[in-house]
């Protein structure tokens, strides 16, 4: 993102978001998927002002717990703008959603159907299909989704239980590097649709999930949204009939709308090079930099210009006493950086603040909006 506010000074560490950029990213999805319903996956970032900005723009919300639901209640989100997208949930949570007025629930097992039928009778349900996510950084297929052979029996069962078999969903994994992943997943959806037709069931919608990537500095990502959308829309037009389309962008909307600013609190020379220790680390704000599946490498810059000293590679680490609190070992920054200088991390809006931990007592960073 173009940060025209990166020289704003607050006590570090802090995150700062652009409301204008959040709105622009939402509108970009709507432009590329003009007839779709966008349900922002609030697990990516649930800051109140993020949600309010998206609500004002017209977004719906994909919600994973009653705790997220409570946040939406605080800003007056109506139940028709909410889908309960977790495929596994407790009966108590389902009941609370139902009592609030939510009528669309995800599932991927017969046991989940039974729970929904008991505490949310007559609701619309959609089955989560497991698809190939091998080209994604964060893969979901092991934990979530059913095979395509089970989709029809499950939706038939839903109808027999008095529920409305409304849709099929899939998720190609987070940070999908294959621009054809979504359109290829629709091949399995088409097979299921043809089977359902034989059972007298036509689905109302297809939920194509999220996975739309952010091009962090470590990733070779050429998955442009307009290309992905063109492929998906072409494939949708070739299905036996054309259901409505839903999508659940999280990272794709919020990642590039924020920067984080940290201060260098320590500097040390080690055998393998120079380390800069910051007041922001993987535990209190930059979790995805932790090596896990594919660790994220944020673009890093210095807040001030170098005094003609040139650049060198640094290792950057957080303030905690844990050896895993390492952000990167290859940050190219000015040679003359020292204690007290500030570092900027770019494109940090997704999966940062929502998983910040008070490990060693370090609090979640302050958050500002412009």
C-alpha positions in Angstrom: 0.0 0.0 0.0 1.1 3.6 -0.4 1.5 4.8 3.2 1.3 8.6 3.3 1.2 8.2 7.1 4.4 6.2 7.8 6.1 9.1 9.5 3.3 9.5 12.0 4.8 9.1 15.5 3.1 7.3 18.3 4.7 5.3 21.2 5.8 2.0 19.6 4.9 -0.6 18.7 1.8 0.4 16.9 -0.3 -0.6 13.9 -2.0 2.0 11.6 -4.7 1.3 9.1 -6.1 3.2 6.1 -9.9 3.2 6.0 -9.8 4.4 2.5 -7.6 1.4 1.5 -10.0 -1.0 3.3 -12.9 0.4 1.3 -10.9 0.3 -2.0 -10.0 -3.4 -1.4 -13.6 -4.3 -0.7 -14.8 -2.4 -3.9 -12.1 -4.2 -5.9 -13.6 -7.6 -5.0 -17.1 -6.3 -5.9 -15.8 -5.0 -9.2 -14.2 -8.3 -10.1 -17.2 -10.4 -8.9 -20.1 -8.0 -9.6 -23.0 -10.4 -8.9 -21.4 -11.9 -5.8 -22.1 -11.5 -2.1 -18.9 -10.7 -0.1 -18.7 -12.1 3.4 -15.5 -10.8 5.0 -13.8 -13.5 6.9 -13.4 -11.7 10.2 -10.9 -14.2 11.6 -8.3 -12.2 9.6 -8.8 -9.1 11.6 -11.7 -8.2 13.9 -10.8 -4.6 14.9 -14.0 -2.7 15.4 -13.1 0.0 12.9 -12.2 -2.5 10.3 -15.6 -4.1 10.6 -17.4 -0.8 10.7 -15.6 0.4 7.6 -16.6 -2.8 5.7 -20.2 -2.7 7.0 -20.5 0.8 5.7 -19.2 -0.4 2.4 -21.9 -3.1 2.2 -20.0 -6.2 3.2 -21.4 -9.2 4.9 -19.4 -11.3 7.4 -18.3 -14.9 7.7 -18.2 -15.7 11.4 -16.5 -18.5 13.3 -17.7 -18.2 16.9 -20.2 -16.4 19.3 -17.3 -14.2 20.4 -17.0 -12.8 16.9 -20.8 -12.5 16.7 -20.7 -10.4 19.9 -18.4 -7.9 18.1 -20.8 -7.7 15.2 -23.7 -7.1 17.5 -21.9 -4.1 19.0 -21.9 -2.4 15.7 -25.4 -3.4 14.8 -24.8 -5.9 12.0 -28.1 -7.5 10.9 -28.3 -11.3 10.9 -29.0 -11.4 7.2 -25.4 -10.2 6.7 -23.9 -13.0 8.7 -23.1 -16.6 7.8 -21.8 -19.1 10.4 -18.9 -20.4 8.3 -17.2 -22.8 10.8 -17.9 -26.4 9.8 -17.6 -27.6 13.4 -19.3 -25.8 16.2 -21.0 -26.5 19.5 -24.8 -26.7 19.8 -24.8 -23.9 22.3 -23.1 -21.6 19.7 -25.4 -22.6 16.9 -28.4 -21.8 19.1 -27.1 -18.3 19.9 -26.6 -17.6 16.2 -30.1 -18.9 15.5 -31.7 -16.9 18.2 -30.0 -13.7 16.8 -31.6 -14.5 13.5 -28.7 -16.0 11.5 -30.1 -18.6 9.1 -27.1 -19.9 7.1 -24.8 -22.5 8.6 -21.8 -24.5 7.2 -21.2 -28.2 7.9 -19.0 -31.0 6.6 -20.3 -34.1 8.5 -23.5 -35.9 9.3 -23.0 -35.3 13.0 -22.9 -31.5 12.4 -26.2 -31.7 10.4 -27.9 -33.4 13.4 -26.9 -30.5 15.7 -28.0 -27.8 13.3 -31.4 -29.6 12.7 -32.1 -29.8 16.4 -31.2 -26.2 17.5 -31.6 -24.3 14.2 -34.6 -25.9 12.5 -35.4 -24.9 9.0 -32.1 -23.1 8.4 -30.2 -23.0 5.2 -27.1 -25.2 5.2 -24.1 -25.5 2.9 -21.6 -28.4 2.8 -17.9 -27.7 2.7 -16.1 -29.7 0.0 -12.5 -30.6 0.4 -10.5 -29.6 -2.7 -6.9 -29.6 -3.8 -5.0 -26.9 -1.9 -1.5 -28.2 -2.6 -0.5 -24.9 -4.1 -1.3 -22.8 -1.0 1.0 -21.7 1.8 -1.6 -22.6 4.5 -3.5 -25.7 3.7 -6.9 -26.6 5.2 -7.9 -29.8 3.4 -6.6 -32.2 6.1 -8.8 -30.6 8.9 -11.8 -29.3 7.0 -14.2 -30.5 4.2 -15.8 -33.7 3.0 -15.1 -35.6 -0.2 -17.2 -35.1 -3.2 -18.8 -38.5 -2.9 -20.4 -37.5 0.4 -21.8 -34.1 -0.7 -25.0 -35.5 -2.2 -25.9 -37.9 0.6 -25.3 -35.1 3.1 -27.5 -32.6 1.4 -30.2 -35.2 0.9 -30.0 -35.9 4.6 -30.2 -32.2 5.3 -33.5 -32.0 3.4 -34.8 -35.1 5.3 -34.0 -33.3 8.5 -36.1 -30.3 7.6 -33.2 -28.1 6.7 -32.7 -26.3 3.4 -29.8 -27.7 1.3 -28.7 -24.4 0.0 -25.2 -24.6 -1.2 -21.7 -26.0 -1.6 -18.5 -24.3 -0.4 -14.8 -24.9 -0.7 -11.6 -23.2 0.3 -8.4 -23.5 -1.8 -6.1 -22.7 1.2 -4.7 -19.4 2.3 -2.1 -17.6 0.1 -3.1 -19.7 -2.9 -0.3 -19.5 -5.6 -2.3 -21.3 -8.3 -4.5 -18.8 -10.1 -6.6 -21.7 -11.5 -7.2 -23.3 -8.1 -10.7 -21.9 -7.7 -11.9 -22.7 -11.2 -10.4 -26.2 -10.9 -12.3 -26.7 -7.7 -15.5 -26.0 -9.5 -15.0 -29.2 -11.5 -15.8 -31.2 -8.4 -18.7 -28.8 -7.6 -20.1 -29.6 -11.1 -20.0 -33.3 -10.4 -21.9 -32.8 -7.2 -24.5 -30.5 -8.8 -25.2 -33.1 -11.5 -25.7 -35.8 -8.8 -28.0 -33.5 -6.8 -30.1 -32.8 -9.8 -30.9 -36.5 -9.9 -32.1 -36.2 -6.3 -34.3 -33.3 -7.1 -32.1 -30.8 -5.3 -30.8 -27.5 -6.9 -28.5 -25.4 -4.8 -29.0 -21.7 -4.2 -25.4 -20.7 -4.0 -21.7 -21.7 -4.3 -19.3 -20.3 -1.7 -15.9 -20.1 -3.3 -14.2 -19.2 0.0 -11.0 -17.2 0.4 -7.4 -17.8 -0.2 -6.8 -14.6 -2.3 -3.1 -13.9 -1.7 -1.0 -10.9 -0.6 2.3 -10.6 -2.3 4.6 -10.5 0.7 8.3 -10.0 0.0 9.0 -13.7 0.5 6.3 -15.0 -1.9 6.4 -15.5 -5.6 2.7 -14.7 -6.1 1.3 -13.9 -9.5 -2.3 -14.5 -8.6 -3.9 -11.3 -9.8 -7.5 -11.1 -8.7 -8.9 -10.0 -12.1 -7.4 -13.1 -13.7 -8.7 -15.4 -10.9 -12.2 -13.8 -11.3 -12.2 -14.2 -15.1 -11.4 -17.9 -14.7 -14.0 -18.4 -12.0 -16.8 -16.6 -13.8 -16.1 -18.4 -17.1 -16.3 -21.7 -15.2 -19.5 -20.8 -13.5 -21.2 -20.1 -16.8 -20.5 -23.6 -17.9 -22.2 -25.3 -14.9 -25.5 -27.1 -15.3 -27.2 -23.9 -13.9 -25.9 -20.8 -12.3 -26.3 -20.5 -8.6 -25.5 -17.2 -6.8 -21.9 -16.8 -5.8 -20.5 -16.1 -2.3 -16.9 -15.4 -1.4 -15.1 -15.0 1.9 -12.0 -12.8 1.4 -10.1 -12.1 4.6 -6.4 -11.6 3.9 -7.2 -10.5 0.4 -9.1 -7.4 1.7 -7.2 -6.5 4.9 -3.5 -7.5 4.5 -2.3 -4.5 2.4 -4.2 -1.9 4.4 -1.8 -1.6 7.4 1.7 -1.0 8.5 3.3 -1.7 11.9 6.0 0.5 13.4 8.6 -0.8 15.9 11.6 0.6 17.7 15.0 -0.9 17.8 15.6 -1.6 21.5 18.9 -3.6 21.2 21.7 -4.4 18.7 24.2 -7.2 18.9 26.9 -8.8 16.8 26.8 -12.6 16.5 28.9 -15.1 14.6 26.3 -15.2 11.8 25.7 -11.4 11.6 24.1 -8.4 13.3 20.8 -8.7 15.2 18.4 -5.9 15.8 16.0 -6.5 18.7 12.6 -4.7 18.4 9.7 -4.0 20.7 7.5 -5.9 18.3 7.9 -9.6 17.6 6.1 -12.7 16.5 4.1 -13.1 19.7 2.8 -9.6 20.1 1.9 -8.8 16.5 3.7 -10.6 13.7 2.7 -14.2 14.3 2.8 -15.3 10.7 6.5 -14.5 10.5 7.0 -17.5 12.8 8.2 -20.5 10.9 5.0 -22.5 10.4 3.9 -24.2 7.2 5.3 -21.3 5.2 6.5 -18.4 7.3 5.6 -14.9 6.0 8.3 -12.4 5.2 7.0 -8.9 5.4 8.5 -6.1 3.5 10.7 -4.1 5.9 12.0 -0.5 5.7 13.6 2.0 7.9 11.5 5.0 9.0 14.4 7.3 8.4 16.7 7.5 5.4 20.2 6.2 5.7 23.0 8.8 6.0 24.7 7.4 2.8 25.9 4.4 4.7 24.7 1.7 2.3 22.7 -1.3 3.3 23.3 -4.7 5.0 21.4 -7.8 6.0 20.1 -8.0 9.6 18.3 -10.5 11.6 15.3 -9.0 13.3 13.9 -10.4 16.6 11.1 -9.6 19.0 11.5 -8.6 22.7 10.5 -11.8 24.4 12.8 -14.4 26.0 11.8 -17.1 23.5 14.2 -18.4 20.8 11.4 -18.6 18.2 10.7 -14.9 18.4 12.6 -14.2 15.2 10.9 -12.2 12.5 13.4 -12.6 9.7 17.1 -13.3 9.2 17.4 -11.4 5.9 16.2 -7.8 6.4 18.0 -5.5 4.0 18.3 -2.2 5.9 20.7 0.8 6.3 24.0 0.0 7.9 23.8 2.9 10.3 20.7 1.8 12.1 21.0 1.9 15.9 19.0 1.6 19.1 16.1 4.1 19.0 15.6 4.0 15.3 12.2 2.8 13.9 11.4 0.0 11.6 8.3 -0.3 9.4 6.6 -3.6 8.5 4.3 -3.4 5.5 1.1 -5.3 4.6 0.6 -6.5 8.2 -3.2 -6.2 8.4 -4.1 -9.9 8.3 -3.6 -12.5 11.0 -1.5 -10.2 13.2 -3.5 -8.5 15.8 -6.1 -11.3 16.1 -3.5 -13.7 17.2 -1.3 -11.3 19.3 -0.4 -13.0 22.6 0.7 -11.4 25.9 3.7 -13.8 26.1 6.2 -12.5 28.6 3.6 -9.9 29.5 4.1 -7.8 26.3 0.7 -6.3 25.4 -1.0 -6.1 22.0 0.2 -3.1 20.1 -1.9 0.1 19.9 -4.0 0.4 16.8 -4.8 3.6 14.9 -7.0 4.4 11.9 -6.7 7.3 9.4 
